[in-house]
Amino acid sequence: MEKPEAEPSWTGDHQRVEQGAAVHGSVQGDVNLTFATATRVVKPRFREGPYPTEDISERLRAFVEPPSFAAGRDVLGRRRVLLLIGATGSGAGTAAFALLRDRLGAGGRVIGLDPSRELADLKPAKGSGYLLRGLNAESAGALTDVALTALRERLHTAGAHLVVIINPAQRLPSTTARWQVLHRPPHPAEVARARLGTMGLTEEQLSLALANLGDVRVKAYLEISREPAVGTEVAEELRHIALGTKELHEALGDLTRTAADHATQTLRAVREDGDALALAASVALLEHQDRTVIARCAAGLRPLLDPHTTSREPVATPTPEGDVLGDDFTARLRKVKAHPLPRIVDSDSHYWFRYWIEPIAFQRRHQADAVLGRLWLDYDGIADAVLTWLRRDSTRYFPGIDYTAGRAIGRVLRQATGPDVLRQLRQLAESPDRWRRRLVAYALNEAAQDGLVAGAVRDQMWRWSGYQNEHLRATVAETCGGGFGLIRPDRTLGLLDRVLAGPARASVQTGVSLSLAVLLMESANAKPVFDTFTDWIARPEGTGQRSYALGAIPRLITDFLQLDVDDPEPLLPLVRRALNDTQARKAVVDALLRAEESPNPRIRARATALITALAADAGEQRGVRTLLVARLHRRVRSEKIAEGAVA
């Protein structure tokens, strides 16, 4: 058996995140937190807490005011509460953000509410905007005129506003009509025009795309549906035309047949061909991966889909007329309605070298999701075959396979039904291989993008976090290191605390480190994270939380001082507590004094400001007095060295 290719080490010298602190290493030795830049952290589409202003700005980058916007603005302005009736995919969520920002201003704070929360218990913060989506039938029925009037008074007193997104299928009390506005999405042509303006096209390319937008055939297609997604898909196709990768007739051909139509054609073509079925499933699972990865996946799936046939029937007696080789890879791709994309140089490898890749994709956008969803949910044995292949020791790791396959499976899980939907991932979640655990984490993060499924993911994570299996608990920590962790940071910190309660081996530590790094991507989470560290270091001797905190706090302080944050206030309680701990004191003192001698003047200034703030109550803090004495000794020694050098 071929030895599996080693996956990149995430427990060695660095952990990559978009922005924030990456904690790594073994707590028995050194624990390092490194503020760095990286990829693969997918922000959540909904939250149960504050939305970062940059997230809101990104959502509204190509916003087009819908026809119902004026009515929504009027109701929200007069009544403080707006019941916005809009189906999933209609753009109601984006419209809600725009309405709240219209009332609050660009710097206003928008807070997502837990769908299970009773609005009667809401105590609005001054000048905030609230967004609630995913209401169940019982909560929707409780939105009576009396309840909304009482809520309005509280919101008015605080200068706050609330938008509740209601699915049209839900029934509301008839007395709430004056609070309701039916969301009517903008015309898809306007959406396409706005989207094209955000695609980074040159002026000439944009003019070509807009000219094709005015083509009578494109206009006819845009009249088929009022969904904003139609405009987005048209913009994507027009972008291909502007870049010269498609002709107009090709783009129209792709648009006029839906992803579901293409999926039906694909499944019809592979119904009696096991090789083609394995290839279709592989492309659906790993779309945009290199052809070698997809070919290996297809070869591995083939015997699992049909155990009685391991490969294409060989030719018994080769003849000049016989086709010994069979169809080539490109011809096999055409049969499943897929094709190779232009070769590119890999830019996302964790290896020191780069190499060419030839991505494989289906002909239609979203076709991969449609094919995988149909195969996974409608045909017995295919989901098990895919999961078995991913678990096998012979399945090699390729850069990005965890991200691509995990998110594809997560999108399928959002459509699945029954209580065991998430449990089928458990065997992968218990794997000693980190890339397999990361695959599960990506799948659960993707599933949690649906507000209704997020609760199920949270419950599953809570159960797994209490198990003794270290790999299962590591998977929980890894899952918190993504969009799921940002949905509700306070619950995430509670999960991490629970994960560290058991044996905190390297795999668990790495997952906790990643999750804390992701939380620190957003400045609003700094205080809760530091408060958690303060609590952990105060835990009894020998607990996993205390052991982890002792190793991580000194580097956390060092790296926080490297950020462009001049206010030391969030760090003060943690640093005081660490300085008063005899086991942590020396490392923390050394970290602060090194920062004060940094060649970077801004880091020196922040360190000095932090020490000055600590010195304000030095008389009551033995650890702070120790810091000040060590600081004085270091300065005296430096002065003596300087005098000796001059002499």
N, C-alpha and C positions, 0 to 999 in steps of 0.2 A: 504494500500500500504506500502511495506517495505521502511523504511527510507534509502535513499542512503548513502553509506559509505562515510565519509568525506575524501576528498583528502588531501594529505600532505600539510602542510602550507609552502608556499614559501615566505610569507611576514612576517614571524616571525623573528627568530634569525639568520638565515643564508640562503644564496643562493649559490648553488653549481655550479661551473664551472671548466673546466679543469685546467686553470691557468689564473690569471688576477684579476680584482677587481670586487667584487659583491656588488652592492649598494642596500640597502634595508631599509625599514622603511618609515614612513610618514614624509614628509617635514615639517609638522606642528610641529613635535617633532624632534627626532634624526634621522639622515640618516647615516647609517654605510656602509662602503665599506670594504669587507673582501677578501683578497687574499687567495684562497683556492684551493682544488683539488676536482674534480667531473667528471661527465660523460655527455654524451648526446649532446655534441657539435660536429656536423658532419661537418668536413672541406669541403669547396667547391672543386669541381673537376676542375673548371676553375675560373679565376679571371680577373678583369679589373684593374690591378695594380700589385705591386710587389708580387711574390710568395716567401713565407718564405723558407729559405734554407732547413729547416727540412722537409717541404712538398715535395720538389724536391727529397731529399735523400730517403724518404719513397716510392715515386713513382718508383724510380730506384733501389729499394732494390733487386728485382728479375729480373732486366732487362737483356734481351738477345739481343745481336746485330743482327738486321735483315740483310738479304743479301744486302739490298739497303743502308746500313749504310755508306759504304765507298763512294758511289756516292754522298750521301747527304753531307758528310763531305767535299768532294772536292768542290762541288758547293757553299756551305756556306762559305768555306774558301776563294775561289777566288772571289765570287760575292757579298758576304755579305748578299744577299737575297736568300732564298730557298723557292720555291713553292713545298711543299711536298704533293703529291696526295695520299690520303688515306681515305678509308671509315671509318665510325664510327664502333668501335669494332675491328679494324685491328691493333691497337697498334701504330697508327701514332702519337698520342699525346705524348705517352711515348718516342717514338723515337725522337720527336722534343725536348723534355727536355734533352735527352741524348746528342743530337747534340749541343745544346746551351751550356750545361755544358762542353762538350768537347772543345769548343772554348773559354769559359770564365774562366774555372777552377772551382773547387768545391765551392769557395766563391763568384762566379760571381752572379750578380743580374739578374733575369729573370722577365720581366714585361709583364703581359697579356694586350692586347689591346682591347678596345671596338670594337665589330664587325661593329658598325655603324660609326666608326671614319674614316675620309679620310686619307689615308696614305700620301697624298701630304702635309698634315699639321703636320706630325710627326717631332718632333725636338728631335732626339735621345740624350740620356744622355751618357756621356763618359763611355765606357767600359761595357755598358748594353746589355743584350739580350732581344729581343722582340718576343712574340708569339701571333699570330693572328689566330683565328679559328671562324667558323660560319659565313663566308662571304655570303652575299646575291648575287643574280645574277648580279645586277647592279655594285656592288663593284668589283666582280670578272672580269667583262668586262672592268673595268677601269684599270686593271693591264696590261697596254701595255708595250712594250719594252722601250719606251721613259720614261714612268713614273718610271719603275723599275731602269733604269739607273740613273735617277736623285736621286732616293731614295738611290741607292748604294753609290753615292758620299757623301751624308750626313752621312750615316752610317760609311763610311770609315774615314771621318774626325773625327768622334766621337769614332772610334774604337769599334763600336757596330755591332750587327748582328740581323737579322730578319728571322723567319721561319713562313710561312703562310701555314696553313693546308687547302687543297682544297678537297672538295668532288669530287670523280670521275664523278659524274653526272653533275657537273658544267662545263660550256664551258669557256675556256680561249682563248685570242687572240693567233693565231698561232705563232706570233713573240716571244712568251715567252718560247718557247721550251727549250732554253738553261738555263733557270732558274728553270726548272722543274725536279723533280725526282719522279718516281713512287715508293711508299712505298710497299715493299714486306715483309710481316711479317715473323718472325722466325718460324721454324718448331715447331708445338705444343709439340713434345717430348722434345725439348730443354726447352720450357717454363715450362713444367711439372717438369723437373729435377731441374731447378732453383727455382721454387716455393716450391718444397719439402724441399730445403735447408733453407728456411725461416720459416718453420712451427714449429720449436722448438722440433723436434723429437730427441730421443736419437740416438746414433750411430747404435745400433742394429735395432731400428725401421726404421731408414733411409735406412739401408742396405736391410731390408725386402721390403720396398716400392720401392726401385730402382730395386730390383730383379723382382718384379711384373711388373715394367715399361717395362722390357725387354721381358715379356710374348708375344708370337706371337699374341694372341687375342687382347691384349692392343695395340700392334704395328699396327695391322690392323685397329683398331678403330681410332688411331691417324692419319692414312692416309686419313680418310674421308674428313677432312676439314683442311684448313690452318689458321683458326682463332686462335689467342692466347687464346681465352676463352676456346677452347677445351682442351688445355694443362692445363689450370687452373682447369677445372672440373675434369680431370683425376687425377691431384695432390690431389684434395679434396677426391676423392674416394680411392686413394692409401693411404692417411693418415688414413682413416677409417680402411683399412686393417692392416696397421702398428700398429694401436691402438687396434686391435682385435675386433672391433665392426662390421666388415663385412667380409665375405668371398669373394674371387675373383669373383666367379660366380654371387654373389649378386651385386657387384660393376659393373660388365659388364652389367648385366640386367638393372641397373639404367642408365648406360651410353648410351646403344644402342637405348633407346627410349627417345626422346627429351621431354622437359617440355611441349611442345605443344601437343605431343602425349598423355602424361599422362593427360593433361587438357581435351582433347577430350574424353578420356575414362571416366574421372570423370563426365563430363557433360552428357555423354550418360547414365551413371549409375543412375543419380539423376533426369533425365528428368521427370519421372512420380511419383516421391516420394518427397513430400514437406518437410518432415523431413530431408531427406538426402540432399536436396538442401540447406536448412538453415544451416546444419552442414558444407557443403562444402564451403559456403560463409563465415561462421564464421572462419573456419581454414584459408582460403585464406586471410581474413582481419587481423587475430590475430595469425598467425603462430608463434610458439615458446612461446606462452603464456600458462599458466597452464590450465589443462583440465577443471577446474571449471569455468574459465573465458570463455572459448570457449563454454562450455555447456550452460551457461547463455545467451551468445550471440545468440546461435542457437535457444534457447527457445524464446528469444525476437524477432528474425527475422521471426520465423515460421508464426505467424498470419499476419505479414506485407506482406509476400510474397504471402499468400493466405488468405485473410480476412474471407473467408467463412469456413475455417477449422482451429481451434485453436490448435489442437494437434492430435496425432495418435488416430484412432478410438478405443474406449474402447471395451473390450470384454463384451458382454451383459450378458452372463450366464457362469461364470467360471466353468470349468470342470477339472477333473484330467488331461485330455489330452490337455486342452487348454493352450496356452501360454499367461498368463496374463501379464507378465512383458515385453515381446517383446525382441528384440535384446539388448544386453548390449552395453555399450559405445564403447568398443574396436571393437566389430563386426560392429557397425555403422561406425566407422572410416575406417575399412577395405573396406567398400562399396564405400567410397569416395576417396580411394587410399591414406589414411593417417594412421598414427600410432603414439603411444605414445613413447617418448624418455625416457631414463633412468631418474629416479627421482634424483633431485639435491636440495640442500639447496639454497633458494633464497639469492642472494648476492647484490641485487640492490634495496631493499626495503627502503623506507624513514622512516619506522617505527623502533622503538627501538628493536623489536624482529625479529627473522628469522623464516622461516617455509619452509617445503618441497613443491616443485612444480614438476609437471610432464608435461613437455612441449609436445605440440602436433605439428607434422610437416607432410607435404606431403612426399611421398616417393622420389620424385625427386627434386633436387635443381632447383630453379626458377619456380617450379610448382605452387606455391601460386600466384606469379605474373601473370602467364598465366591464371589461373582459375579466379582470381579477375578481370583481364582485360577483359576477354571474358564476364563474367557476367555483369560487369559494363557498358561496351560499346555496347554490342550486344543484350542485353535483356532488354526491357522496364520495368521500375518499380523497378529493383533490386538496382540501385544506390540510388533512393529515399528511398527505404526501409532501406538500410544501414544508410543513413544520418538521417532518422527519428529515428531509434533506438538509434543512438549516441546522439540525441537531447533530448530524453525522460527523464523526471525527475526520472523515475524508473530505469534508467540505472546507475548502480553503478560504481564508480571509482575503478579500480584495478591498482596497481603500474605497470607502463610501457604501459598501454593501449593507452595513448595519443601518445607515441613514436612509438609503433608498428603499430597501425591503421593509424596514420598520415602519416608515411613514405610509407605504402602500398598504401594509396589513392594517395599520391603524385606521385608514380611511374605510376599509372594508368593515372593521369592527363597529364603526358608527352606524352601519346599516344592519348589523346582525341583531338577532333577537334571542331571548332566553336568559336564564340566570347564570349560565356557564360560559358566556361569551368571552370573558377575560381569563377564565381559569385555564383555557387551552394553551395559554402562553407560559404556564408555570414551569414546564420542563426546560424551556429555553431560559427562563428567569433563574433557574437553579444551576445553570452552567458555570463551570470554573473559568470559562473563556470570557473575557470582558466584552469582546465585540458582540457576542450573542446576548449578553445582558443589556448592552447598549441598544441592540436591535429592539428588545422588548421595551426599553425605556422610550425609544422613539415612537413605537407603536402606541403605547399608552398615552404619551403626550399628544399624539395626533388624535386619538379617540377622545381625549379630554377637551378638544377644541369645540366639541358639541356640549353646550351647557348642561343638557340633561344627562349625558353620559359621564360628565366630569364627576358627579356624585358617586357613580358606580366605581370609577377609577379610584377615587379617594378612599372608598370603603375597602376596596381590594388592597390598596397600599397599606391601610391601617392593619389589616389582618396579616399581611406578609411581614410587616415591620416587627411583629411580635414573635416570629418564628426564630428558632435557634439556628437554622441554616444560614450561614454567613453570606452565601451567594444570593439568596433570596432577599436578604436585608440590603445587600449591596445594590440589587436591582431597584429596590425602593428608593435608595439614596440617589441613584443615577436618574430615576424618573423625576425626582424633585429638581434635578439640574436642567430643566427645560421649561417650556411654557406652562406645564402643569404646576411647577413650583412657584411661578409668578402669579398664578390665578389668585392664590390666597396665601401670602407669605407667612402669616402667623401660624396657619395650619402646617405649612411646610416645615417651619422650625420645630413644631411639635413632633412631626414625623421623624425628623433628624435626631431629636432627643431620644425618641423611642428606639431608633435604629442603633444608636450608640450605647444603649442600655445592655446589649448583649456583648459577646466577644468582638472587640473592634479590631479585626485583622486588616491587612493592607487593602483588600478589595472594598471593605466597608468604609475605611478612611478615605479612599480615593473618591468614592461616590459622595460622601459628605462634603469633601473638599470642593468638588465640582458644583454641588448645589449651593454652597455658601458663596462661591464665586459668582454664580449666576444671579443670586439675590443681590449681591453688591454691585451688579451692573447698574442698578437703579438707586439713586442717592436716597430715596425715601425709605429704603430698607436698611440703611446703615445703622440707625439707632436700634431697631429690633434685633439685628444681628449682633451688635456689640452687647446689648442687654443679655442676649442668650449666652454669649461667651462669659459674661460676668456671672451668670447663674451657674454655668458649667464648672467654672474654676472653683466655685464655692461648694461643689458636691463633695461627698465623702471620699477619702483616700481609696484608690483602687477602682473607682468607677470609670467606665469608658468615657463618659463626658469630661471628667476632670483630666484624665490622661491626654485626651485629644486637645483640650484647651491649653494645658501647660505647654505643649509643643508648638501650638499654632499662634498663640497670642503675640509673642515678640515679633514674629515676621508680619503678622497682621498690622501691628502698629507701624512698623517700618514702611510697609507698602501703602498704608493709608496716608502717611505723610508725603508720599510721592504724588498723590492725586492733587488736582487743582482745587482743593477745598481748604480755605483759610480758617474756618471755624473749628477749633479743637473740641468744642463742647461735647459732640457725640462720644468721643473717646475717653473723657475724663473719668466716668464711673468705672469703666473697665480697667483703665491704667491704675487708678487708686487701688482697686481690689487686687490687681496682679502684684503691685508693689508691696502690698501688705501680706502677700503669700510668700513664705520663706522659700518655697521651691521654685517660684516663678521670678522672684525679685531680681536676681543677678542678670538673667537674660533680658528682662525688660529694661533695667538700668543701662545695660550695654547697648541695646537697640536705640534708646533715646539719645544717649551721648554720641553714638555714631552718626545719627541723623543730624545732630547739632553741629557736627564737623564735616557735613557733606559738602562737596565742591559746588553743589547746586544752591544758590542763595535762597531760592524760594523754599526748598526743603529745610534749610537751616532756620529760616524765619518761622516756619510752621512748628518745628521742633522747639524753638525758643518760646513761642507763644504757648505751646502745650505745657512746657515745664513751668513757665511763669504762672499759668492758671493753676497748676498743681501746687505751686509754692504758696498760694493764697491761704491754704489751710494746713500748712506743713506741721504746725504745732500739734495737731491731732492725729497725724498720720506718720507712723514710724517709717514706713516704706518710702514716703516722699522725702523725709529727712535724710534717709540713706542715699537717695538719688542726689539731693543737693550737696551732700558731703562729697560723694564721688565726683560730682561735677566740679566742685572746687578743687579737689586734689588733681583732677585731670588738667584744669587750667593752670594750676601752679606748676605742674610738671612740664606742660607745654611752654610756659614762660621761661623756665630754667633751661630747657633744651634750646629755645630761641636765643637766650643770652649766651649760652655756650657756643652756639654757631656763630654769633656776632663776634665773640671774643676770639 
